[in-house]
Structures are given as C-alpha cells and as structure tokens.
Amino acid sequence: MTVSRDMSEMEIRVLNMIMNCATFDLPIQASEIRLETGLSKRKLEETIESLRVNFDHPIVAKKMKPNGYYLPRSEEERQAGLAPYRRQILTEQKNLAAVMNIDLEKYWGNRA
C-alpha cells in the first residue's frame, strides 16, 4: 500500500544509504546510519518501517555477522533477510499464548 505523501528528507537519506552503501554480503549497520543521520534507534526503525510499508522498498536486515540492512536482489537474499523476522514472530506468538493461557484467578489465588 503506497501512501499519498512524498518521502521525507530523512526517508530519502536512509534509503539512499541502504541503496548505495549496502549489499547482502556487506549490509549497512544501523549504527552507521544513525551516526550519519543523527536518528535514534527508535526513529531509525520507524523510518525503515515507513520505507517498507508506505513506499514498497523491500528492506531487510541480516542479524548475523556482518549484520545490517540491505535491499535483497534475489529470492534467496530476501528469505535470508526475512528469517529473523519469522523467528521473532514465532517467539512473540509463543509469549502471547503463554500469558493468555494463565488463569489469573488461579494465579493470584495461589499467592494469597
């Protein structure tokens, strides 16, 4: 889904850094982008998310060394970049199910 606004100057800067300075073999580290742009960790994550969701850029991240962001050029590179997100989703689903399955009355009743 594309938004009906132009990219911000910061979105353009971040996208250009990823497009021009990152590859699958040598992705650009978040710390390098943050140093160049002055963005906080949270703001960089929001900017990357906006570039993906609002402007259809398939930015992914490698979590193993060398780690960082890149634009995949093949399905293999895309799948490698999506693997950490899949693992994170599965972990979050497991945590959600664990907390949702606890009977709160029983839990607190045992502590009285």
Secondary structure, 3 states (H helix, E strand, C coil): CCCCCCCCHHHHHHHHHHHHHCCCCCCECHHHHHHHHCCCHHHHHHHHHHHHHCCCCCCEEECCCCCEEECCCCHHHHHHHHHHHHHHHHHHHHHHHHHHCCCHHHHHHCCC
